[in-house]
């Protein structure tokens, strides 16, 4: 499972790097492109990085002029991340070819098998997330 994920990730990361982006940066741009402005915590959970990591990544994307931070009307502590026009233009250009790179990397199994694997991994992930951690600690959800 880990080797397959690593091989697909390597393909995706190589494609993102052609545009001066890390895979995590591209993940943020893609999430904002498809979902619209999101609270930083929501983006963090969607792309699976730490709270410090999301701040660092959004800072880098802001410096590149691709993302902007916006204040939250109902919580002064919360901040939204949103694509700038430059960020929207970049993702609109890059996403179609990125999807093709991932589809090519996944072509070792057919579409039906991909659906089956995705369903099985979702089931496995949910079951593992429901278990208590060794030592009696709770998992972050």
N, CA, C and O atoms as CSV, one atom per row, in Angstrom:
chain,resi,resn,atom,element,x,y,z
A,1,UNK,N,N,0.831,-1.180,0.000
A,1,UNK,CA,C,0.000,0.000,0.000
A,1,UNK,C,C,0.882,1.254,0.000
A,1,UNK,O,O,0.662,2.179,-0.781
A,2,UNK,N,N,1.882,1.269,0.886
A,2,UNK,CA,C,2.764,2.435,0.981
A,2,UNK,C,C,3.602,2.612,-0.280
A,2,UNK,O,O,3.816,3.738,-0.728
A,3,UNK,N,N,4.083,1.499,-0.861
A,3,UNK,CA,C,4.892,1.601,-2.078
A,3,UNK,C,C,4.063,2.111,-3.248
A,3,UNK,O,O,4.540,2.928,-4.036
A,4,UNK,N,N,2.838,1.642,-3.368
A,4,UNK,CA,C,1.963,2.110,-4.445
A,4,UNK,C,C,1.672,3.599,-4.278
A,4,UNK,O,O,1.733,4.363,-5.241
A,5,UNK,N,N,1.359,4.002,-3.057
A,5,UNK,CA,C,1.086,5.420,-2.788
A,5,UNK,C,C,2.312,6.260,-3.092
A,5,UNK,O,O,2.187,7.345,-3.662
A,6,UNK,N,N,3.477,5.790,-2.730
A,6,UNK,CA,C,4.711,6.525,-2.987
A,6,UNK,C,C,4.969,6.678,-4.486
A,6,UNK,O,O,5.388,7.745,-4.935
A,7,UNK,N,N,4.727,5.637,-5.250
A,7,UNK,CA,C,4.956,5.702,-6.694
A,7,UNK,C,C,4.011,6.697,-7.362
A,7,UNK,O,O,4.435,7.461,-8.229
A,8,UNK,N,N,2.741,6.699,-6.971
A,8,UNK,CA,C,1.778,7.638,-7.538
A,8,UNK,C,C,2.123,9.060,-7.100
A,8,UNK,O,O,2.067,9.990,-7.904
A,9,UNK,N,N,2.480,9.229,-5.827
A,9,UNK,CA,C,2.846,10.545,-5.304
A,9,UNK,C,C,4.074,11.102,-6.011
A,9,UNK,O,O,4.141,12.299,-6.287
A,10,UNK,N,N,5.036,10.252,-6.303
A,10,UNK,CA,C,6.240,10.692,-7.010
A,10,UNK,C,C,5.884,11.265,-8.378
A,10,UNK,O,O,6.431,12.289,-8.787
A,11,UNK,N,N,4.973,10.609,-9.080
A,11,UNK,CA,C,4.526,11.117,-10.381
A,11,UNK,C,C,3.847,12.484,-10.236
A,11,UNK,O,O,4.137,13.416,-10.985
A,12,UNK,N,N,2.946,12.586,-9.266
A,12,UNK,CA,C,2.211,13.836,-9.051
A,12,UNK,C,C,3.150,14.962,-8.614
A,12,UNK,O,O,3.014,16.097,-9.070
A,13,UNK,N,N,4.093,14.650,-7.737
A,13,UNK,CA,C,5.033,15.673,-7.249
A,13,UNK,C,C,5.935,16.167,-8.376
A,13,UNK,O,O,6.240,17.357,-8.453
A,14,UNK,N,N,6.358,15.260,-9.245
A,14,UNK,CA,C,7.206,15.658,-10.374
A,14,UNK,C,C,6.448,16.616,-11.296
A,14,UNK,O,O,7.028,17.572,-11.811
A,15,UNK,N,N,5.169,16.364,-11.502
A,15,UNK,CA,C,4.364,17.249,-12.343
A,15,UNK,C,C,4.200,18.619,-11.687
A,15,UNK,O,O,4.378,19.645,-12.343
A,16,UNK,N,N,3.863,18.642,-10.403
A,16,UNK,CA,C,3.680,19.918,-9.694
A,16,UNK,C,C,4.974,20.735,-9.703
A,16,UNK,O,O,4.939,21.960,-9.821
A,17,UNK,N,N,6.106,20.054,-9.578
A,17,UNK,CA,C,7.390,20.775,-9.525
A,17,UNK,C,C,7.698,21.489,-10.834
A,17,UNK,O,O,8.462,22.454,-10.838
A,18,UNK,N,N,7.126,21.045,-11.933
A,18,UNK,CA,C,7.327,21.739,-13.213
A,18,UNK,C,C,6.746,23.150,-13.187
A,18,UNK,O,O,7.096,23.986,-14.019
A,19,UNK,N,N,5.868,23.406,-12.237
A,19,UNK,CA,C,5.229,24.715,-12.096
A,19,UNK,C,C,5.734,25.459,-10.861
A,19,UNK,O,O,5.135,26.446,-10.435
A,20,UNK,N,N,6.837,24.978,-10.291
A,20,UNK,CA,C,7.428,25.622,-9.131
A,20,UNK,C,C,6.662,25.391,-7.844
A,20,UNK,O,O,6.743,26.197,-6.917
A,21,UNK,N,N,5.916,24.289,-7.779
A,21,UNK,CA,C,5.089,24.004,-6.614
A,21,UNK,C,C,5.463,22.659,-6.004
A,21,UNK,O,O,5.861,21.732,-6.709
A,22,UNK,N,N,5.329,22.567,-4.689
A,22,UNK,CA,C,5.400,21.261,-4.044
A,22,UNK,C,C,4.028,20.610,-4.192
A,22,UNK,O,O,3.057,21.278,-4.547
A,23,UNK,N,N,3.950,19.330,-3.924
A,23,UNK,CA,C,2.665,18.644,-4.016
A,23,UNK,C,C,1.690,19.187,-2.978
A,23,UNK,O,O,0.496,19.309,-3.254
A,24,UNK,N,N,2.183,19.513,-1.793
A,24,UNK,CA,C,1.312,20.090,-0.754
A,24,UNK,C,C,0.777,21.453,-1.189
A,24,UNK,O,O,-0.397,21.754,-0.977
A,25,UNK,N,N,1.630,22.277,-1.795
A,25,UNK,CA,C,1.169,23.580,-2.294
A,25,UNK,C,C,0.101,23.392,-3.365
A,25,UNK,O,O,-0.925,24.071,-3.361
A,26,UNK,N,N,0.355,22.465,-4.276
A,26,UNK,CA,C,-0.634,22.213,-5.315
A,26,UNK,C,C,-1.938,21.701,-4.696
A,26,UNK,O,O,-3.022,22.060,-5.157
A,27,UNK,N,N,-1.843,20.874,-3.663
A,27,UNK,CA,C,-3.035,20.380,-2.983
A,27,UNK,C,C,-3.881,21.509,-2.410
A,27,UNK,O,O,-5.110,21.466,-2.476
A,28,UNK,N,N,-3.231,22.511,-1.852
A,28,UNK,CA,C,-3.961,23.671,-1.325
A,28,UNK,C,C,-4.649,24.416,-2.460
A,28,UNK,O,O,-5.831,24.747,-2.370
A,29,UNK,N,N,-3.903,24.674,-3.526
A,29,UNK,CA,C,-4.481,25.394,-4.666
A,29,UNK,C,C,-5.674,24.638,-5.251
A,29,UNK,O,O,-6.704,25.234,-5.566
A,30,UNK,N,N,-5.524,23.335,-5.390
A,30,UNK,CA,C,-6.593,22.521,-5.951
A,30,UNK,C,C,-7.821,22.533,-5.045
A,30,UNK,O,O,-8.946,22.646,-5.532
A,31,UNK,N,N,-7.619,22.417,-3.736
A,31,UNK,CA,C,-8.746,22.444,-2.798
A,31,UNK,C,C,-9.487,23.782,-2.878
A,31,UNK,O,O,-10.717,23.811,-2.904
A,32,UNK,N,N,-8.749,24.873,-2.915
A,32,UNK,CA,C,-9.373,26.201,-2.993
A,32,UNK,C,C,-10.061,26.409,-4.338
A,32,UNK,O,O,-11.095,27.073,-4.411
A,33,UNK,N,N,-9.503,25.854,-5.383
A,33,UNK,CA,C,-10.080,25.982,-6.722
A,33,UNK,C,C,-11.436,25.286,-6.793
A,33,UNK,O,O,-12.387,25.819,-7.364
A,34,UNK,N,N,-11.515,24.100,-6.211
A,34,UNK,CA,C,-12.747,23.322,-6.297
A,34,UNK,C,C,-13.756,23.646,-5.200
A,34,UNK,O,O,-14.956,23.455,-5.394
A,35,UNK,N,N,-13.290,24.131,-4.055
A,35,UNK,CA,C,-14.186,24.373,-2.921
A,35,UNK,C,C,-14.416,25.849,-2.622
A,35,UNK,O,O,-15.343,26.189,-1.886
A,36,UNK,N,N,-13.595,26.726,-3.175
A,36,UNK,CA,C,-13.696,28.138,-2.858
A,36,UNK,C,C,-12.936,28.445,-1.579
A,36,UNK,O,O,-12.281,27.565,-1.021
A,37,UNK,N,N,-13.017,29.700,-1.103
A,37,UNK,CA,C,-12.294,30.077,0.114
A,37,UNK,C,C,-12.636,29.141,1.269
A,37,UNK,O,O,-13.788,28.750,1.458
A,38,UNK,N,N,-11.600,28.792,2.036
A,38,UNK,CA,C,-11.772,27.866,3.153
A,38,UNK,C,C,-11.000,28.377,4.355
A,38,UNK,O,O,-9.966,29.029,4.214
A,39,UNK,N,N,-11.519,28.069,5.554
A,39,UNK,CA,C,-10.762,28.352,6.768
A,39,UNK,C,C,-9.461,27.555,6.724
A,39,UNK,O,O,-9.432,26.436,6.211
A,40,UNK,N,N,-8.396,28.124,7.256
A,40,UNK,CA,C,-7.108,27.437,7.232
A,40,UNK,C,C,-7.194,26.049,7.871
A,40,UNK,O,O,-6.563,25.111,7.386
A,41,UNK,N,N,-7.952,25.909,8.932
A,41,UNK,CA,C,-8.119,24.611,9.581
A,41,UNK,C,C,-8.781,23.583,8.676
A,41,UNK,O,O,-8.445,22.400,8.719
A,42,UNK,N,N,-9.723,24.038,7.855
A,42,UNK,CA,C,-10.375,23.135,6.904
A,42,UNK,C,C,-9.378,22.673,5.839
A,42,UNK,O,O,-9.348,21.496,5.479
A,43,UNK,N,N,-8.569,23.598,5.343
A,43,UNK,CA,C,-7.561,23.251,4.344
A,43,UNK,C,C,-6.569,22.267,4.956
A,43,UNK,O,O,-6.186,21.284,4.322
A,44,UNK,N,N,-6.160,22.537,6.182
A,44,UNK,CA,C,-5.205,21.674,6.891
A,44,UNK,C,C,-5.713,20.238,6.946
A,44,UNK,O,O,-4.966,19.307,6.645
A,45,UNK,N,N,-6.960,20.052,7.322
A,45,UNK,CA,C,-7.530,18.706,7.421
A,45,UNK,C,C,-7.680,18.055,6.049
A,45,UNK,O,O,-7.515,16.843,5.916
A,46,UNK,N,N,-7.987,18.843,5.040
A,46,UNK,CA,C,-8.195,18.307,3.701
A,46,UNK,C,C,-6.901,17.786,3.092
A,46,UNK,O,O,-6.909,16.761,2.411
A,47,UNK,N,N,-5.769,18.491,3.333
A,47,UNK,CA,C,-4.523,18.051,2.698
A,47,UNK,C,C,-3.585,17.352,3.675
A,47,UNK,O,O,-2.461,17.001,3.318
A,48,UNK,N,N,-4.045,17.152,4.903
A,48,UNK,CA,C,-3.317,16.344,5.891
A,48,UNK,C,C,-1.938,16.897,6.240
A,48,UNK,O,O,-0.933,16.197,6.119
A,49,UNK,N,N,-1.898,18.146,6.669
A,49,UNK,CA,C,-0.668,18.735,7.195
A,49,UNK,C,C,-0.932,19.268,8.590
A,49,UNK,O,O,-2.085,19.394,9.004
A,50,UNK,N,N,0.130,19.581,9.314
A,50,UNK,CA,C,-0.009,20.120,10.665
A,50,UNK,C,C,-0.471,21.575,10.613
A,50,UNK,O,O,-0.452,22.200,9.552
A,51,UNK,N,N,-0.885,22.108,11.756
A,51,UNK,CA,C,-1.316,23.511,11.794
A,51,UNK,C,C,-0.151,24.439,11.454
A,51,UNK,O,O,-0.340,25.444,10.769
A,52,UNK,N,N,1.049,24.111,11.927
A,52,UNK,CA,C,2.224,24.905,11.558
A,52,UNK,C,C,2.551,24.761,10.085
A,52,UNK,O,O,2.994,25.712,9.440
A,53,UNK,N,N,2.331,23.566,9.557
A,53,UNK,CA,C,2.593,23.314,8.145
A,53,UNK,C,C,1.681,24.105,7.236
A,53,UNK,O,O,2.122,24.618,6.207
A,54,UNK,N,N,0.409,24.211,7.601
A,54,UNK,CA,C,-0.522,24.948,6.748
A,54,UNK,C,C,-0.167,26.423,6.746
A,54,UNK,O,O,-0.265,27.080,5.709
A,55,UNK,N,N,0.244,26.955,7.887
A,55,UNK,CA,C,0.654,28.360,7.949
A,55,UNK,C,C,1.853,28.593,7.040
A,55,UNK,O,O,1.869,29.552,6.270
A,56,UNK,N,N,2.850,27.728,7.123
A,56,UNK,CA,C,4.047,27.836,6.293
A,56,UNK,C,C,3.688,27.758,4.806
A,56,UNK,O,O,4.152,28.575,4.010
A,57,UNK,N,N,2.872,26.786,4.437
A,57,UNK,CA,C,2.518,26.603,3.024
A,57,UNK,C,C,1.706,27.788,2.488
A,57,UNK,O,O,1.953,28.257,1.378
A,58,UNK,N,N,0.745,28.266,3.270
A,58,UNK,CA,C,-0.054,29.409,2.823
A,58,UNK,C,C,0.826,30.659,2.737
A,58,UNK,O,O,0.635,31.483,1.843
A,59,UNK,N,N,1.774,30.806,3.642
A,59,UNK,CA,C,2.724,31.926,3.546
A,59,UNK,C,C,3.486,31.868,2.224
A,59,UNK,O,O,3.653,32.888,1.554
A,60,UNK,N,N,3.946,30.680,1.852
A,60,UNK,CA,C,4.695,30.525,0.590
A,60,UNK,C,C,3.818,30.837,-0.617
A,60,UNK,O,O,4.255,31.509,-1.552
A,61,UNK,N,N,2.588,30.349,-0.593
A,61,UNK,CA,C,1.681,30.617,-1.711
A,61,UNK,C,C,1.285,32.089,-1.773
A,61,UNK,O,O,1.078,32.632,-2.858
A,62,UNK,N,N,1.181,32.730,-0.617
A,62,UNK,CA,C,0.900,34.160,-0.573
A,62,UNK,C,C,2.068,34.943,-1.171
A,62,UNK,O,O,1.862,35.883,-1.940
A,63,UNK,N,N,3.292,34.554,-0.816
A,63,UNK,CA,C,4.486,35.215,-1.365
A,63,UNK,C,C,4.573,35.052,-2.880
A,63,UNK,O,O,5.111,35.917,-3.571
A,64,UNK,N,N,4.043,33.946,-3.394
A,64,UNK,CA,C,4.036,33.714,-4.848
A,64,UNK,C,C,2.877,34.425,-5.536
A,64,UNK,O,O,2.769,34.411,-6.763
A,65,UNK,N,N,2.008,35.049,-4.734
A,65,UNK,CA,C,0.865,35.767,-5.289
A,65,UNK,C,C,-0.278,34.874,-5.733
A,65,UNK,O,O,-1.115,35.294,-6.533
A,66,UNK,N,N,-0.326,33.643,-5.225
A,66,UNK,CA,C,-1.341,32.681,-5.656
A,66,UNK,C,C,-2.514,32.564,-4.691
A,66,UNK,O,O,-3.610,32.163,-5.083
A,67,UNK,N,N,-2.280,32.914,-3.430
A,67,UNK,CA,C,-3.294,32.788,-2.375
A,67,UNK,C,C,-3.283,34.060,-1.548
A,67,UNK,O,O,-2.247,34.709,-1.399
A,68,UNK,N,N,-4.432,34.408,-1.017
A,68,UNK,CA,C,-4.522,35.528,-0.084
A,68,UNK,C,C,-5.271,35.073,1.154
A,68,UNK,O,O,-6.106,34.170,1.104
A,69,UNK,N,N,-4.953,35.716,2.260
A,69,UNK,CA,C,-5.687,35.456,3.503
A,69,UNK,C,C,-6.800,36.481,3.614
A,69,UNK,O,O,-6.644,37.644,3.242
A,70,UNK,N,N,-7.931,36.018,4.138
A,70,UNK,CA,C,-9.071,36.903,4.368
A,70,UNK,C,C,-9.534,36.706,5.798
A,70,UNK,O,O,-9.426,35.613,6.355
A,71,UNK,N,N,-10.050,37.769,6.383
A,71,UNK,CA,C,-10.543,37.665,7.752
A,71,UNK,C,C,-11.903,36.990,7.757
A,71,UNK,O,O,-12.608,36.955,6.749
A,72,UNK,N,N,-12.246,36.463,8.908
A,72,UNK,CA,C,-13.522,35.787,9.121
A,72,UNK,C,C,-14.456,36.762,9.833
A,72,UNK,O,O,-14.086,37.342,10.853
A,73,UNK,N,N,-15.648,36.943,9.308
A,73,UNK,CA,C,-16.604,37.903,9.866
A,73,UNK,C,C,-17.059,37.559,11.273
A,73,UNK,O,O,-17.332,38.458,12.069
A,74,UNK,N,N,-17.144,36.271,11.595
A,74,UNK,CA,C,-17.720,35.874,12.877
A,74,UNK,C,C,-16.688,35.430,13.911
A,74,UNK,O,O,-17.044,35.192,15.065
A,75,UNK,N,N,-15.413,35.313,13.521
A,75,UNK,CA,C,-14.365,34.906,14.465
A,75,UNK,C,C,-13.073,35.611,14.076
A,75,UNK,O,O,-12.446,35.265,13.074
A,76,UNK,N,N,-12.680,36.595,14.867
A,76,UNK,CA,C,-11.494,37.395,14.521
A,76,UNK,C,C,-10.218,36.574,14.520
A,76,UNK,O,O,-9.239,36.966,13.885
A,77,UNK,N,N,-10.203,35.447,15.213
A,77,UNK,CA,C,-9.001,34.600,15.245
A,77,UNK,C,C,-8.866,33.754,13.990
A,77,UNK,O,O,-7.760,33.351,13.633
A,78,UNK,N,N,-9.973,33.480,13.320
A,78,UNK,CA,C,-9.966,32.590,12.154
A,78,UNK,C,C,-9.599,33.361,10.890
A,78,UNK,O,O,-9.914,34.543,10.750
A,79,UNK,N,N,-8.930,32.668,9.980
A,79,UNK,CA,C,-8.540,33.258,8.712
A,79,UNK,C,C,-8.933,32.310,7.582
A,79,UNK,O,O,-8.838,31.089,7.706
A,80,UNK,N,N,-9.368,32.897,6.497
A,80,UNK,CA,C,-9.666,32.139,5.288
A,80,UNK,C,C,-8.466,32.204,4.349
A,80,UNK,O,O,-7.703,33.170,4.359
A,81,UNK,N,N,-8.317,31.171,3.549
A,81,UNK,CA,C,-7.392,31.189,2.424
A,81,UNK,C,C,-8.255,31.215,1.175
A,81,UNK,O,O,-9.266,30.517,1.097
A,82,UNK,N,N,-7.859,32.017,0.200
A,82,UNK,CA,C,-8.601,32.125,-1.053
A,82,UNK,C,C,-7.604,32.301,-2.193
A,82,UNK,O,O,-6.535,32.886,-2.017
A,83,UNK,N,N,-7.964,31.791,-3.346
A,83,UNK,CA,C,-7.110,31.977,-4.512
A,83,UNK,C,C,-7.167,33.422,-4.978
A,83,UNK,O,O,-8.217,34.062,-4.932
A,84,UNK,N,N,-6.046,33.916,-5.419
A,84,UNK,CA,C,-6.005,35.200,-6.114
A,84,UNK,C,C,-6.353,34.924,-7.575
A,84,UNK,O,O,-6.398,33.763,-7.980
A,85,UNK,N,N,-6.597,35.951,-8.366
A,85,UNK,CA,C,-6.817,35.713,-9.804
A,85,UNK,C,C,-5.640,34.965,-10.449
A,85,UNK,O,O,-5.847,34.100,-11.300
A,86,UNK,N,N,-4.422,35.292,-10.049
A,86,UNK,CA,C,-3.244,34.585,-10.568
A,86,UNK,C,C,-3.275,33.104,-10.171
A,86,UNK,O,O,-2.930,32.241,-10.978
A,87,UNK,N,N,-3.684,32.810,-8.938
A,87,UNK,CA,C,-3.787,31.434,-8.476
A,87,UNK,C,C,-4.857,30.670,-9.224
A,87,UNK,O,O,-4.653,29.515,-9.599
A,88,UNK,N,N,-6.001,31.307,-9.444
A,88,UNK,CA,C,-7.087,30.676,-10.190
A,88,UNK,C,C,-6.639,30.354,-11.613
A,88,UNK,O,O,-6.911,29.269,-12.127
A,89,UNK,N,N,-5.959,31.293,-12.236
A,89,UNK,CA,C,-5.467,31.093,-13.600
A,89,UNK,C,C,-4.475,29.927,-13.665
A,89,UNK,O,O,-4.536,29.106,-14.580
A,90,UNK,N,N,-3.561,29.859,-12.689
A,90,UNK,CA,C,-2.576,28.783,-12.673
A,90,UNK,C,C,-3.246,27.422,-12.512
A,90,UNK,O,O,-2.941,26.492,-13.259
A,91,UNK,N,N,-4.150,27.295,-11.553
A,91,UNK,CA,C,-4.798,26.002,-11.324
A,91,UNK,C,C,-5.640,25.609,-12.530
A,91,UNK,O,O,-5.644,24.442,-12.921
A,92,UNK,N,N,-6.342,26.547,-13.117
A,92,UNK,CA,C,-7.148,26.242,-14.306
A,92,UNK,C,C,-6.262,25.722,-15.439
A,92,UNK,O,O,-6.691,24.870,-16.216
A,93,UNK,N,N,-5.048,26.222,-15.536
A,93,UNK,CA,C,-4.111,25.772,-16.566
A,93,UNK,C,C,-3.513,24.403,-16.229
A,93,UNK,O,O,-3.397,23.540,-17.099
A,94,UNK,N,N,-3.136,24.210,-14.963
A,94,UNK,CA,C,-2.370,23.030,-14.563
A,94,UNK,C,C,-3.251,21.823,-14.232
A,94,UNK,O,O,-2.857,20.690,-14.507
A,95,UNK,N,N,-4.419,22.039,-13.657
A,95,UNK,CA,C,-5.212,20.913,-13.148
A,95,UNK,C,C,-5.519,19.852,-14.203
A,95,UNK,O,O,-5.357,18.667,-13.912
A,96,UNK,N,N,-5.951,20.213,-15.410
A,96,UNK,CA,C,-6.267,19.147,-16.377
A,96,UNK,C,C,-5.078,18.216,-16.657
A,96,UNK,O,O,-5.251,16.998,-16.710
A,97,UNK,N,N,-3.897,18.766,-16.833
A,97,UNK,CA,C,-2.738,17.903,-17.091
A,97,UNK,C,C,-2.332,17.140,-15.835
A,97,UNK,O,O,-1.827,16.021,-15.930
A,98,UNK,N,N,-2.544,17.731,-14.657
A,98,UNK,CA,C,-2.233,17.045,-13.407
A,98,UNK,C,C,-3.145,15.820,-13.238
A,98,UNK,O,O,-2.693,14.746,-12.838
A,99,UNK,N,N,-4.411,15.999,-13.544
A,99,UNK,CA,C,-5.352,14.875,-13.462
A,99,UNK,C,C,-4.934,13.754,-14.414
A,99,UNK,O,O,-5.056,12.576,-14.081
A,100,UNK,N,N,-4.442,14.120,-15.592
A,100,UNK,CA,C,-3.971,13.112,-16.549
A,100,UNK,C,C,-2.742,12.376,-16.032
A,100,UNK,O,O,-2.618,11.167,-16.231
A,101,UNK,N,N,-1.831,13.086,-15.369
A,101,UNK,CA,C,-0.639,12.453,-14.798
A,101,UNK,C,C,-1.059,11.419,-13.748
A,101,UNK,O,O,-0.528,10.309,-13.717
A,102,UNK,N,N,-1.997,11.785,-12.904
A,102,UNK,CA,C,-2.466,10.856,-11.869
A,102,UNK,C,C,-3.208,9.679,-12.498
A,102,UNK,O,O,-3.025,8.536,-12.078
A,103,UNK,N,N,-4.037,9.948,-13.493
A,103,UNK,CA,C,-4.746,8.859,-14.171
A,103,UNK,C,C,-3.754,7.889,-14.810
A,103,UNK,O,O,-3.943,6.674,-14.752
A,104,UNK,N,N,-2.705,8.424,-15.416
A,104,UNK,CA,C,-1.676,7.568,-16.012
A,104,UNK,C,C,-0.975,6.743,-14.939
A,104,UNK,O,O,-0.713,5.556,-15.134
A,105,UNK,N,N,-0.675,7.371,-13.812
A,105,UNK,CA,C,-0.002,6.654,-12.720
A,105,UNK,C,C,-0.893,5.556,-12.147
A,105,UNK,O,O,-0.395,4.548,-11.648
A,106,UNK,N,N,-2.191,5.747,-12.218
A,106,UNK,CA,C,-3.146,4.770,-11.689
A,106,UNK,C,C,-3.564,3.732,-12.731
A,106,UNK,O,O,-4.344,2.831,-12.424
A,107,UNK,N,N,-3.060,3.847,-13.946
A,107,UNK,CA,C,-3.534,2.997,-15.043
A,107,UNK,C,C,-3.114,1.540,-14.918
A,107,UNK,O,O,-3.508,0.714,-15.742
A,108,UNK,N,N,-2.326,1.210,-13.908
A,108,UNK,CA,C,-1.961,-0.180,-13.687
A,108,UNK,C,C,-3.143,-1.042,-13.284
A,108,UNK,O,O,-3.093,-2.268,-13.382
A,109,UNK,N,N,-4.212,-0.388,-12.828
A,109,UNK,CA,C,-5.452,-1.105,-12.535
A,109,UNK,C,C,-6.594,-0.386,-13.248
A,109,UNK,O,O,-6.527,0.822,-13.474
A,110,UNK,N,N,-7.625,-1.118,-13.597
A,110,UNK,CA,C,-8.753,-0.559,-14.333
A,110,UNK,C,C,-9.624,0.341,-13.478
A,110,UNK,O,O,-9.466,0.419,-12.260
A,111,UNK,N,N,-10.538,1.012,-14.139
A,111,UNK,CA,C,-11.435,1.955,-13.466
A,111,UNK,C,C,-12.266,1.280,-12.386
A,111,UNK,O,O,-12.417,1.816,-11.288
A,112,UNK,N,N,-12.802,0.113,-12.693
A,112,UNK,CA,C,-13.607,-0.605,-11.689
A,112,UNK,C,C,-12.761,-0.970,-10.475
A,112,UNK,O,O,-13.205,-0.835,-9.334
A,113,UNK,N,N,-11.529,-1.436,-10.732
A,113,UNK,CA,C,-10.635,-1.791,-9.624
A,113,UNK,C,C,-10.261,-0.556,-8.816
A,113,UNK,O,O,-10.141,-0.631,-7.593
A,114,UNK,N,N,-10.074,0.583,-9.487
A,114,UNK,CA,C,-9.772,1.825,-8.762
A,114,UNK,C,C,-10.910,2.184,-7.822
A,114,UNK,O,O,-10.671,2.594,-6.686
A,115,UNK,N,N,-12.131,2.035,-8.280
A,115,UNK,CA,C,-13.297,2.318,-7.437
A,115,UNK,C,C,-13.331,1.368,-6.250
A,115,UNK,O,O,-13.565,1.785,-5.116
A,116,UNK,N,N,-13.096,0.082,-6.519
A,116,UNK,CA,C,-13.086,-0.905,-5.436
A,116,UNK,C,C,-12.003,-0.590,-4.411
A,116,UNK,O,O,-12.259,-0.626,-3.207
A,117,UNK,N,N,-10.796,-0.282,-4.878
A,117,UNK,CA,C,-9.683,0.026,-3.973
A,117,UNK,C,C,-9.998,1.269,-3.148
A,117,UNK,O,O,-9.757,1.290,-1.942
A,118,UNK,N,N,-10.535,2.305,-3.792
A,118,UNK,CA,C,-10.878,3.537,-3.067
A,118,UNK,C,C,-11.892,3.242,-1.968
A,118,UNK,O,O,-11.763,3.743,-0.851
A,119,UNK,N,N,-12.897,2.432,-2.278
A,119,UNK,CA,C,-13.912,2.075,-1.273
A,119,UNK,C,C,-13.303,1.264,-0.131
A,119,UNK,O,O,-13.618,1.497,1.036
A,120,UNK,N,N,-12.437,0.320,-0.468
A,120,UNK,CA,C,-11.800,-0.497,0.563
A,120,UNK,C,C,-10.895,0.349,1.453
A,120,UNK,O,O,-10.888,0.178,2.672
A,121,UNK,N,N,-10.133,1.259,0.853
A,121,UNK,CA,C,-9.248,2.116,1.654
A,121,UNK,C,C,-10.039,3.070,2.538
A,121,UNK,O,O,-9.632,3.351,3.665
A,122,UNK,N,N,-11.161,3.569,2.041
A,122,UNK,CA,C,-12.021,4.437,2.854
A,122,UNK,C,C,-12.532,3.654,4.066
A,122,UNK,O,O,-12.510,4.160,5.189
A,123,UNK,N,N,-12.991,2.424,3.839
A,123,UNK,CA,C,-13.474,1.573,4.926
A,123,UNK,C,C,-12.360,1.295,5.927
A,123,UNK,O,O,-12.573,1.394,7.136
A,124,UNK,N,N,-11.181,0.950,5.438
A,124,UNK,CA,C,-10.037,0.690,6.306
A,124,UNK,C,C,-9.676,1.927,7.125
A,124,UNK,O,O,-9.452,1.833,8.332
A,125,UNK,N,N,-9.619,3.084,6.467
A,125,UNK,CA,C,-9.267,4.318,7.167
A,125,UNK,C,C,-10.259,4.684,8.254
A,125,UNK,O,O,-9.864,5.082,9.350
A,126,UNK,N,N,-11.536,4.553,7.961
A,126,UNK,CA,C,-12.563,4.866,8.963
A,126,UNK,C,C,-12.489,3.913,10.146
A,126,UNK,O,O,-12.637,4.328,11.295
A,127,UNK,N,N,-12.262,2.644,9.865
A,127,UNK,CA,C,-12.173,1.664,10.949
A,127,UNK,C,C,-10.946,1.933,11.816
A,127,UNK,O,O,-11.029,1.872,13.043
A,128,UNK,N,N,-9.823,2.226,11.197
A,128,UNK,CA,C,-8.605,2.505,11.958
A,128,UNK,C,C,-8.747,3.797,12.762
A,128,UNK,O,O,-8.263,3.880,13.891
A,129,UNK,N,N,-9.407,4.804,12.186
A,129,UNK,CA,C,-9.596,6.077,12.888
A,129,UNK,C,C,-10.516,5.938,14.094
A,129,UNK,O,O,-10.426,6.725,15.037
A,130,UNK,N,N,-11.395,4.948,14.072
A,130,UNK,CA,C,-12.326,4.749,15.183
A,130,UNK,C,C,-11.679,4.052,16.375
A,130,UNK,O,O,-12.244,4.048,17.469
A,131,UNK,N,N,-10.514,3.467,16.178
A,131,UNK,CA,C,-9.833,2.757,17.269
A,131,UNK,C,C,-9.115,3.729,18.195
A,131,UNK,O,O,-8.597,4.747,17.736
A,132,UNK,N,N,-9.074,3.428,19.503
A,132,UNK,CA,C,-8.255,4.253,20.395
A,132,UNK,C,C,-6.775,4.005,20.102
A,132,UNK,O,O,-6.389,2.919,19.669
A,133,UNK,N,N,-5.969,5.008,20.339
A,133,UNK,CA,C,-4.538,4.859,20.153
A,133,UNK,C,C,-3.959,4.010,21.269
A,133,UNK,O,O,-4.502,3.991,22.374
A,134,UNK,N,N,-2.868,3.308,21.004
A,134,UNK,CA,C,-2.193,2.573,22.087
A,134,UNK,C,C,-1.867,3.537,23.233
A,134,UNK,O,O,-1.461,4.674,22.991
A,135,UNK,N,N,-2.036,3.102,24.430
A,135,UNK,CA,C,-1.807,3.944,25.586
A,135,UNK,C,C,-3.051,4.702,26.014
A,135,UNK,O,O,-2.997,5.519,26.934
A,136,UNK,N,N,-4.183,4.435,25.347
A,136,UNK,CA,C,-5.448,5.032,25.746
A,136,UNK,C,C,-5.685,6.453,25.274
A,136,UNK,O,O,-6.663,7.075,25.690
A,137,UNK,N,N,-4.827,6.986,24.420
A,137,UNK,CA,C,-5.024,8.350,23.918
A,137,UNK,C,C,-6.071,8.372,22.826
A,137,UNK,O,O,-6.294,7.370,22.147
A,138,UNK,N,N,-6.721,9.529,22.656
A,138,UNK,CA,C,-7.717,9.711,21.598
A,138,UNK,C,C,-7.022,10.188,20.325
A,138,UNK,O,O,-6.031,10.917,20.384
A,139,UNK,N,N,-7.555,9.768,19.171
A,139,UNK,CA,C,-7.029,10.239,17.886
A,139,UNK,C,C,-7.625,11.594,17.561
A,139,UNK,O,O,-8.766,11.885,17.919
A,140,UNK,N,N,-6.835,12.429,16.871
A,140,UNK,CA,C,-7.366,13.683,16.327
A,140,UNK,C,C,-8.242,13.321,15.133
A,140,UNK,O,O,-7.853,12.507,14.295
A,141,UNK,N,N,-9.401,13.915,15.058
A,141,UNK,CA,C,-10.313,13.570,13.952
A,141,UNK,C,C,-10.430,14.665,12.974
A,141,UNK,O,O,-11.155,14.536,11.988
